[in-house]
Amino acid sequence: MINFSFQQIEYAEYIEEITTRDWIRNVISSEQKIEGEIHYVFCNDHELLSMNKSFLDHDTYTDIISFPSSEINNLISGEIYISIDRVVENAKSLKVSFGKELSRVIIHGILHFMGYDDHSPNEKKQMREKEDYYLNLQP
């Protein structure tokens, strides 16, 4: 089950929930994983900064924080928090549409749940390649 909640409701229109759910499900099955309970929360910089400080001891803005909740290896479950403010800024700096950047961040969280990381240069490269691959499969 994939759910979406919006603290900045004006951006809800950018998520076509049925299409986005189907796309996420296709990504999960393409990686031979099983869909569990996934909850996306779209919020602002202030909320995500507070979470970043509290849970990760980082005093920086971020576009996404993901909290996996499954202890079963192939089951993809957890909460994904996305800062709409960061997505807007990222889209401007990358010169892409807000919708495309939002989709990238949405799938980035799922890829984290699947074990992909982005700490080292090689991990970042692999993560970006996976994001690009799945963005190209988005309806």
Secondary structure per residue as TSV (DSSP state, phi and psi in degrees):
chain	resnum	aa	ss	phi	psi
A	1	M	-	360.0	128.1
A	2	I	E	-116.3	122.7
A	3	N	E	-120.6	153.7
A	4	F	E	-128.1	136.3
A	5	S	E	-134.0	147.3
A	6	F	E	-125.6	117.6
A	7	Q	S	-86.2	-21.2
A	8	Q	S	-111.8	82.8
A	9	I	G	-59.9	-25.7
A	10	E	G	-63.8	-18.2
A	11	Y	G	-93.2	-3.6
A	12	A	G	-58.4	-30.6
A	13	E	G	-63.7	-19.1
A	14	Y	G	-81.2	-8.8
A	15	I	-	-108.8	110.7
A	16	E	-	-85.7	97.5
A	17	E	H	-58.0	-44.5
A	18	I	H	-65.8	-47.6
A	19	T	H	-63.1	-42.7
A	20	T	H	-65.6	-42.7
A	21	R	H	-59.1	-46.3
A	22	D	H	-61.3	-41.7
A	23	W	H	-62.8	-47.1
A	24	I	H	-60.4	-43.3
A	25	R	H	-60.8	-41.0
A	26	N	H	-64.1	-39.0
A	27	V	H	-63.3	-46.6
A	28	I	H	-59.9	-47.6
A	29	S	H	-69.3	-32.4
A	30	S	H	-62.5	-28.5
A	31	E	T	-93.2	12.9
A	32	Q	T	56.4	41.5
A	33	K	-	-114.5	170.3
A	34	I	E	-115.5	133.8
A	35	E	E	-73.4	127.8
A	36	G	E	-110.5	-143.1
A	37	E	E	-93.2	119.6
A	38	I	E	-124.7	126.9
A	39	H	E	-124.3	120.2
A	40	Y	E	-96.3	134.0
A	41	V	E	-123.2	118.6
A	42	F	E	-98.0	119.7
A	43	C	E	-135.8	-161.8
A	44	N	-	-112.9	175.2
A	45	D	H	-56.9	-42.8
A	46	H	H	-57.8	-47.5
A	47	E	H	-64.3	-45.4
A	48	L	H	-70.8	-34.5
A	49	L	H	-62.6	-43.1
A	50	S	H	-60.2	-43.2
A	51	M	H	-66.5	-40.1
A	52	N	H	-61.3	-41.1
A	53	K	H	-67.8	-48.0
A	54	S	H	-67.6	-47.0
A	55	F	H	-95.9	-28.8
A	56	L	H	-117.7	-3.5
A	57	D	-	58.1	36.0
A	58	H	-	-114.0	129.6
A	59	D	-	-102.8	56.0
A	60	T	S	-139.0	153.9
A	61	Y	-	-71.0	150.1
A	62	T	-	-147.4	156.6
A	63	D	S	-87.2	-22.5
A	64	I	E	-152.7	142.8
A	65	I	E	-133.7	130.9
A	66	S	E	-120.2	139.3
A	67	F	E	-123.1	95.4
A	68	P	E	-67.3	145.3
A	69	S	-	-123.7	-2.2
A	70	S	-	-90.5	137.9
A	71	E	-	-101.7	-0.7
A	72	I	S	-94.1	126.7
A	73	N	T	-52.3	-46.0
A	74	N	T	-94.1	-2.9
A	75	L	E	-89.6	122.5
A	76	I	E	-97.6	107.8
A	77	S	E	-144.4	151.4
A	78	G	E	149.8	-172.5
A	79	E	E	-114.7	139.3
A	80	I	E	-126.5	119.6
A	81	Y	E	-105.0	129.2
A	82	I	E	-125.3	128.5
A	83	S	E	-85.5	113.0
A	84	I	H	-61.7	-36.9
A	85	D	H	-57.6	-43.7
A	86	R	H	-68.9	-39.0
A	87	V	H	-62.0	-42.2
A	88	V	H	-59.8	-48.1
A	89	E	H	-65.1	-43.1
A	90	N	H	-59.9	-44.4
A	91	A	H	-59.8	-43.0
A	92	K	H	-62.9	-48.7
A	93	S	H	-69.8	-30.6
A	94	L	H	-88.3	-7.7
A	95	K	T	57.7	47.5
A	96	V	-	-125.5	167.5
A	97	S	-	-70.6	154.7
A	98	F	H	-57.9	-44.2
A	99	G	H	-59.7	-41.9
A	100	K	H	-66.4	-42.9
A	101	E	H	-67.1	-38.7
A	102	L	H	-62.2	-43.2
A	103	S	H	-61.8	-40.2
A	104	R	H	-60.0	-44.5
A	105	V	H	-69.9	-38.1
A	106	I	H	-57.3	-47.6
A	107	I	H	-76.5	-26.4
A	108	H	H	-56.9	-44.0
A	109	G	H	-62.6	-41.4
A	110	I	H	-63.8	-41.6
A	111	L	H	-62.7	-36.2
A	112	H	H	-60.3	-43.6
A	113	F	H	-61.7	-26.5
A	114	M	T	-86.0	-1.0
A	115	G	T	104.3	-1.1
A	116	Y	-	-79.4	137.9
A	117	D	-	-122.1	175.0
A	118	D	-	-144.3	41.7
A	119	H	S	-88.8	-46.8
A	120	S	S	-94.2	164.4
A	121	P	H	-58.0	-40.0
A	122	N	H	-65.2	-42.0
A	123	E	H	-64.0	-41.7
A	124	K	H	-61.4	-41.8
A	125	K	H	-63.1	-47.0
A	126	Q	H	-63.3	-41.6
A	127	M	H	-61.8	-46.0
A	128	R	H	-63.5	-39.5
A	129	E	H	-63.2	-42.1
A	130	K	H	-65.3	-44.5
A	131	E	H	-57.3	-49.5
A	132	D	H	-61.5	-42.2
A	133	Y	H	-59.2	-49.3
A	134	Y	H	-74.6	-28.8
A	135	L	H	-63.3	-36.6
A	136	N	H	-70.3	-17.5
A	137	L	T	-94.2	-4.1
A	138	Q	-	-69.2	134.1
A	139	P	-	-67.0	360.0
